[in-house]
Amino acid sequence: ATVGGFVVAKSELIAHQRLSGAGYCFSASLPPFNATAAISALKIMTADQARTSRVKRNAKAMHDLLRDMTTNMDKEADDYFWLLGDEVSPLKHLHLQNGKGSRAEDEETLQQICDRVLTEASIALVVTDYSPLQKLAPKPSIRLTVSAGHTPDQLETCAAAIGRAAASVFNARAS
């Protein structure tokens, strides 16, 4: 299920979609609760520019920390991470560079890392979950979300914990 989207295209295509999609306006529209939540979020973002700046600053800081962590990983280990995501995006994805070839095995490896980070640093991470019906699902990854409320120390602690857990899991698989 989806709640809509937007189009960036030439004006002719947008006009065509606007005219052709009129019949779907009410049958496929965003539910009122979700629309209200989105409007409220936009109002908060507009009213508090400092919060938006903090999110961008934290996203960039976390991106730099994760990039450094992935760059310094042992490339001789069984596997290592590559970072996906724009530096100013609050969403970060850590993918396995090599993987085992099986989606289930890759998800299990990533889950072991998430479990270890939770146990050792009390930081909850999630492995992405895609519908089995999705024909071209992205590779499994650990998804992180950065907020305006995170402190630099929390970001550093998180990146370090992920690095330690990944090194432990990858080195255990190599032996």
MARMAR-497244 format. One line per 10 residues: number of its first residue (from 1); for each residue x, y, z of N, C-alpha, C. Coordinates in Angstrom, 1 decimal. Each point is the difference from the previous one (the first is absolute). Layout:
residues N
NUM) X,Y,Z,X,Y,Z,X,Y,Z  ...
END
This chain:
residues 175
1) 0.8,-1.2,0.0,-0.8,1.2,0.0,0.9,1.2,0.0  -0.5,1.1,-0.6,0.8,1.2,-0.1,-0.9,1.2,0.3  0.6,1.1,0.3,-0.8,1.2,0.3,0.3,1.1,-1.0  0.4,-0.3,-1.2,0.2,1.0,-1.0,1.4,0.3,-0.3  0.2,1.0,-0.7,1.3,0.4,-0.4,0.0,1.3,-0.7  1.1,0.3,-0.7,0.0,1.3,-0.8,0.8,-0.3,-1.3  -0.1,0.9,-0.9,0.7,-0.2,-1.3,0.8,1.2,-0.3  1.2,-0.2,-0.4,0.9,1.1,-0.5,0.2,-0.4,-1.5  -0.6,0.8,-0.9,0.1,-0.3,-1.4,-0.3,1.3,-0.8  0.0,-0.2,-1.3,-0.4,1.2,-0.9,-1.4,0.3,0.2
11) -0.4,1.2,-0.2,-1.3,0.5,0.3,-1.1,-0.8,-0.8  0.4,-0.5,-1.2,-1.0,-0.7,-0.8,-0.4,-1.3,0.7  1.0,-0.7,0.6,-0.3,-1.3,0.7,-0.8,0.3,1.2  0.3,1.0,0.8,-0.7,0.3,1.2,-1.4,0.4,-0.4  -0.2,0.8,-1.0,-1.4,0.3,-0.4,-0.8,-1.2,-0.4  0.6,-1.0,-0.7,-0.6,-1.2,-0.4,-0.4,-0.8,1.2  0.9,-0.1,1.0,-0.4,-0.8,1.2,-1.1,0.7,0.8  0.1,1.3,0.1,-1.1,0.8,0.7,-1.3,-0.3,-0.6  -0.1,0.1,-1.3,-1.3,-0.2,-0.7,-0.4,-1.5,0.0  0.9,-0.9,-0.2,-0.4,-1.4,-0.1,-0.2,-0.6,1.4
21) 0.6,0.6,1.0,-0.2,-0.6,1.4,-1.1,0.5,0.8  -0.8,0.9,-0.6,-1.1,0.7,0.8,-1.0,-1.1,0.5  -0.2,-1.0,-0.7,-1.0,-1.0,0.4,0.5,-0.8,1.2  1.3,0.0,0.3,0.6,-0.8,1.1,0.1,0.9,1.3  -0.3,1.3,-0.1,0.2,0.9,1.1,-0.5,-0.5,1.3  -1.2,-0.5,0.1,-0.6,-0.4,1.2,0.2,-1.5,0.4  0.2,-0.8,-1.1,0.2,-1.5,0.3,1.4,-0.3,0.4  1.0,0.8,-0.4,1.4,-0.3,0.3,0.7,1.2,0.7  -0.8,0.7,0.8,0.6,1.2,0.6,0.6,-0.4,1.4  0.8,0.9,0.5,0.5,-0.1,1.3,-1.1,0.0,1.1
31) 0.1,-0.9,0.9,-1.1,0.0,1.1,0.1,1.3,0.8  -1.1,0.5,0.5,0.0,1.3,0.7,1.0,0.1,1.1  0.1,-1.1,0.8,0.9,0.0,1.2,1.4,0.2,-0.5  0.4,-0.7,-1.1,1.4,0.2,-0.5,0.2,1.4,-0.6  -1.0,0.5,-0.6,0.1,1.3,-0.6,0.2,1.1,1.1  -0.8,-0.2,1.1,0.1,0.9,1.1,1.4,-0.1,0.7  0.5,-1.2,0.2,1.3,-0.2,0.6,1.1,0.6,-0.9  -0.1,-0.1,-1.3,1.0,0.6,-0.9,-0.1,1.5,0.0  -1.2,0.6,0.1,-0.1,1.4,0.1,0.6,0.5,1.3  -0.3,-0.7,1.1,0.6,0.4,1.3,1.5,-0.1,0.0
41) 0.6,-1.0,-0.6,1.4,-0.1,-0.1,0.6,1.1,-0.8  -0.6,0.4,-1.1,0.4,1.1,-0.8,0.0,1.3,0.7  -1.1,0.2,0.8,-0.1,1.2,0.9,1.1,0.1,1.0  0.3,-1.1,0.6,1.1,-0.1,1.0,1.3,0.4,-0.7  0.3,-0.6,-1.1,1.2,0.2,-0.7,0.2,1.5,-0.5  -1.1,0.6,-0.4,0.0,1.4,-0.4,0.2,0.9,1.1  -0.7,-0.3,1.2,0.1,0.9,1.1,1.3,-0.1,0.8  0.7,-1.2,-0.1,1.2,-0.2,0.8,1.2,-0.3,-1.0  0.5,1.0,-0.6,1.1,-0.2,-0.9,1.3,-0.6,0.6  0.1,0.3,1.3,1.2,-0.5,0.8,-0.1,-1.6,0.0
51) -1.2,-0.5,0.2,-0.1,-1.5,0.0,0.4,-0.6,-1.3  -0.4,0.6,-1.1,0.4,-0.5,-1.4,1.5,0.1,-0.1  0.6,1.1,0.5,1.5,0.2,-0.1,0.7,-1.1,0.8  -0.6,-0.3,1.2,0.6,-1.1,0.9,-0.1,-1.3,-0.7  -1.1,-0.3,-0.6,-0.1,-1.3,-0.7,1.0,-0.1,-1.1  0.2,1.0,-0.8,1.0,0.0,-1.1,1.4,-0.1,0.6  0.3,0.7,1.0,1.3,0.0,0.6,0.3,-1.5,0.6  -1.0,-0.5,0.7,0.1,-1.4,0.5,0.1,-1.0,-1.1  -0.7,0.1,-1.1,0.0,-0.9,-1.1,1.4,0.0,-0.6  0.5,1.2,-0.2,1.4,0.1,-0.6,1.0,-0.6,0.9
61) -0.1,0.3,1.3,1.0,-0.5,1.0,-0.1,-1.6,0.0  -1.2,-0.5,0.0,-0.1,-1.5,0.0,0.5,-0.6,-1.3  -0.3,0.7,-1.1,0.5,-0.5,-1.2,1.6,-0.1,0.0  0.6,1.1,0.5,1.4,0.0,0.1,0.6,-1.1,0.9  -0.7,-0.2,1.2,0.4,-1.0,0.9,-0.1,-1.4,-0.6  -1.1,-0.3,-0.7,-0.3,-1.3,-0.6,1.0,-0.2,-1.2  0.2,1.1,-0.8,1.0,-0.1,-1.1,1.4,-0.4,0.5  0.4,0.7,1.1,1.3,-0.3,0.6,0.0,-1.4,0.5  -1.0,-0.4,0.7,-0.1,-1.4,0.5,0.1,-1.0,-1.1  -0.7,0.2,-1.1,0.0,-1.0,-1.1,1.3,0.0,-0.7
71) 0.6,1.2,-0.1,1.4,0.1,-0.7,1.0,-0.7,0.8  -0.1,0.0,1.3,1.0,-0.6,0.9,-0.2,-1.5,0.3  -1.1,-0.6,-0.6,-0.3,-1.4,0.3,1.1,-0.9,-0.6  0.2,-1.1,0.6,1.0,-1.0,-0.4,-0.6,-0.6,-1.3  0.7,0.3,-1.1,-0.4,-0.5,-1.4,0.3,-1.5,-0.1  0.8,-0.5,0.9,0.4,-1.4,-0.1,-1.1,-0.9,0.8  -0.8,0.7,0.7,-1.1,-0.8,0.8,-0.9,-0.6,-1.0  -0.9,-0.8,0.5,-1.0,-0.7,-0.8,-0.9,0.9,-0.8  -0.2,1.2,0.5,-0.9,1.0,-0.7,0.3,1.3,0.7  -0.6,1.0,-0.6,0.1,1.4,0.6,-1.2,0.8,-0.6
81) -0.2,1.2,0.5,-1.1,0.8,-0.4,0.3,1.0,-1.1  -1.0,0.4,-0.7,0.1,1.2,-0.9,-1.2,0.8,0.4  0.2,1.3,0.1,-1.0,1.0,0.4,-0.8,0.5,-1.2  -1.3,0.0,0.2,-0.9,0.6,-1.1,-0.8,1.1,0.6  -0.1,1.1,-0.7,-0.9,1.1,0.5,0.7,1.3,-0.2  -0.7,1.0,-0.3,0.6,1.3,-0.1,0.4,0.6,1.4  1.0,0.7,0.0,0.6,0.5,1.3,-1.0,0.8,0.8  -0.9,0.8,-0.7,-1.0,0.8,0.8,-1.3,-0.7,0.2  -0.1,-1.3,-0.4,-1.2,-0.7,0.3,0.0,-0.6,1.4  -1.0,0.1,0.7,0.0,-0.6,1.4,-0.1,-1.5,-0.1
91) -0.3,-0.6,-1.1,0.0,-1.5,-0.2,1.3,-0.5,-0.5  0.6,-1.0,0.6,1.3,-0.6,-0.4,-0.3,-1.5,-0.1  0.7,-0.6,-1.0,-0.1,-1.4,-0.2,1.4,-0.6,-0.1  0.2,-1.0,0.8,1.3,-0.8,0.0,-0.3,-1.3,-0.7  0.6,-0.2,-1.2,-0.1,-1.3,-0.7,1.2,-0.8,0.2  -0.1,-1.3,-0.2,1.1,-0.9,0.0,0.7,0.1,-1.4  1.3,0.2,0.1,0.8,0.1,-1.3,-0.1,-1.2,-0.8  0.2,-1.2,0.6,0.0,-1.2,-0.8,-1.2,-0.9,0.2  -0.5,-0.1,1.3,-1.1,-0.8,0.2,0.3,-1.5,-0.2  -1.0,-0.8,0.3,0.1,-1.5,-0.2,-0.7,-0.5,-1.2
101) -0.7,0.9,-0.7,-0.7,-0.4,-1.2,-1.5,-0.3,0.3  -0.3,-0.3,1.2,-1.4,-0.3,0.4,-0.5,1.1,0.8  -1.2,0.5,-0.4,-0.6,1.1,0.7,-0.2,-0.3,1.5  -0.4,-1.2,0.3,-0.3,-0.5,1.4,1.3,0.0,0.8  1.1,-0.4,-0.6,1.3,-0.1,0.7,0.5,1.5,0.2  -0.2,0.8,-0.9,0.5,1.4,0.1,-0.9,0.7,1.1  -1.3,-0.2,0.0,-0.8,0.6,1.0,0.4,-0.5,1.4  0.3,-1.3,0.1,0.4,-0.6,1.3,1.3,0.6,0.5  1.0,0.2,-0.9,1.2,0.6,0.3,-0.2,1.5,0.6  -0.8,0.7,-0.7,-0.3,1.4,0.4,-0.8,0.0,1.3
111) -0.9,-1.0,0.2,-0.7,-0.1,1.3,0.9,-0.3,1.1  1.0,-0.8,-0.2,1.0,-0.3,1.0,0.8,1.2,0.5  0.3,0.9,-1.0,0.7,1.2,0.3,-1.0,0.9,0.8  -1.2,0.1,-0.4,-1.0,0.9,0.7,-0.2,-0.6,1.5  -0.1,-1.3,0.1,-0.2,-0.6,1.4,1.2,0.3,0.9  1.2,-0.1,-0.6,1.2,0.3,0.7,0.1,1.5,0.5  -0.4,0.9,-0.9,0.0,1.4,0.3,-1.0,0.3,1.1  -1.1,-0.7,0.0,-1.1,0.2,1.0,0.6,-0.5,1.4  0.6,-1.2,0.0,0.5,-0.6,1.2,1.1,0.8,0.6  0.9,0.4,-0.9,1.3,0.7,0.5,-0.2,1.5,0.2
121) -0.8,0.6,-0.7,-0.1,1.5,0.1,-1.4,0.5,0.2  -1.0,-0.8,0.1,-1.4,0.4,0.3,-0.5,0.9,-1.1  0.4,-0.3,-1.3,-0.4,0.8,-1.1,-0.8,-0.9,-0.9  -1.2,0.3,-0.3,-0.9,-0.8,-0.8,0.2,0.4,-1.5  0.3,-1.0,-0.8,0.1,0.2,-1.5,-0.9,-1.0,-0.6  -0.4,0.2,-1.3,-0.9,-0.9,-0.7,0.6,-0.4,-1.3  -0.2,-1.2,-0.4,0.3,-0.5,-1.3,-1.2,0.3,-0.9  0.2,0.5,-1.2,-1.1,0.4,-0.8,-0.9,-1.2,-0.3  -1.2,0.2,-0.2,-1.0,-1.1,-0.3,-0.8,0.4,-1.2  0.1,-0.8,-1.0,-0.7,0.2,-1.3,-1.0,-1.1,-0.2
131) -1.1,0.3,-0.7,-1.0,-0.9,-0.3,0.5,-1.1,-0.9  -0.3,-1.3,0.3,0.5,-1.1,-0.9,-0.7,0.1,-1.4  -1.0,0.9,-0.1,-0.6,0.2,-1.3,0.7,1.0,-0.9  0.9,0.7,0.6,0.8,1.0,-0.7,1.0,-0.7,-0.9  -0.1,0.2,-1.3,0.9,-0.8,-0.9,1.4,0.4,0.0  0.3,1.3,0.1,1.4,0.5,0.1,0.3,0.7,1.3  -0.1,-0.7,1.1,0.2,0.6,1.3,1.5,0.4,0.1  0.2,1.1,0.6,1.4,0.4,0.3,0.7,-1.0,0.8  1.4,0.0,0.0,0.7,-0.9,0.8,-0.3,0.3,1.5  0.1,-1.1,0.8,-0.3,0.2,1.5,1.0,1.0,0.5
141) -0.4,0.8,1.0,0.9,0.9,0.6,-0.4,0.3,1.5  0.9,0.6,0.7,-0.3,0.5,1.3,-0.4,1.5,-0.2  -1.2,0.4,0.4,-0.5,1.3,-0.2,0.1,0.8,1.3  0.6,1.2,-0.1,0.1,0.9,1.1,-0.7,1.3,-0.3  -0.6,0.5,1.0,-0.7,1.3,-0.1,0.6,1.0,1.0  0.4,1.1,-0.5,0.6,1.1,0.8,-1.0,1.0,0.3  -0.1,0.5,1.2,-0.9,1.1,0.3,0.7,1.3,0.5  -0.8,1.0,0.2,0.5,1.3,0.5,0.4,-0.2,1.5  -0.6,-0.9,0.6,0.3,-0.2,1.5,1.2,-0.8,0.3  0.7,-0.6,-0.9,1.2,-0.7,0.3,1.2,1.0,0.3
151) 0.8,-0.4,0.9,1.2,0.8,0.3,1.2,-0.6,-0.8  1.0,0.8,-0.1,1.2,-0.5,-0.7,0.6,-1.3,0.7  -0.1,0.0,1.3,0.5,-1.2,0.8,-0.8,-1.2,-0.4  -1.3,0.1,-0.1,-0.9,-1.1,-0.3,0.3,-0.5,-1.4  0.2,0.9,-0.9,0.4,-0.4,-1.4,1.3,-0.8,0.0  1.0,0.5,0.7,1.3,-0.6,0.0,-0.1,-1.4,0.7  -0.8,-0.1,1.1,-0.2,-1.3,0.7,-0.6,-1.0,-1.0  -1.0,0.5,-0.7,-0.7,-0.9,-0.9,0.9,-0.6,-1.1  0.7,0.9,-0.7,0.9,-0.4,-1.0,1.1,-0.9,0.5  0.5,0.3,1.1,1.1,-0.9,0.6,-0.6,-1.4,0.4
161) -1.2,0.0,0.5,-0.6,-1.3,0.4,-0.3,-0.8,-1.2  -0.5,0.6,-1.1,-0.2,-0.7,-1.3,1.3,-0.6,-0.5  1.1,0.8,0.0,1.3,-0.5,-0.4,0.5,-1.1,0.7  -0.1,0.0,1.4,0.4,-1.1,0.8,-0.8,-1.3,-0.2  -1.3,0.2,-0.1,-0.9,-1.2,-0.2,0.2,-0.6,-1.3  0.2,0.8,-1.1,0.2,-0.5,-1.3,1.3,-0.7,-0.1  1.1,0.6,0.6,1.3,-0.7,0.0,-0.1,-1.3,0.7  -0.7,-0.1,1.1,-0.2,-1.2,0.7,-0.7,-1.1,-0.8  -1.1,0.4,-0.6,-0.8,-1.0,-0.8,0.8,-0.4,-1.3  0.6,1.0,-0.7,0.7,-0.3,-1.2,1.2,-0.9,0.3
171) 0.7,0.3,1.0,1.2,-0.8,0.4,-0.4,-1.4,0.4  -1.1,-0.1,0.7,-0.5,-1.4,0.5,-0.3,-0.8,-1.2  -0.6,0.6,-1.0,-0.4,-0.7,-1.2,1.2,-0.4,-0.8  1.1,0.7,0.0,1.2,-0.2,-0.8,0.7,-1.2,0.6  -0.1,-0.3,1.3,0.8,-1.1,0.6,-0.8,-1.3,0.0
END
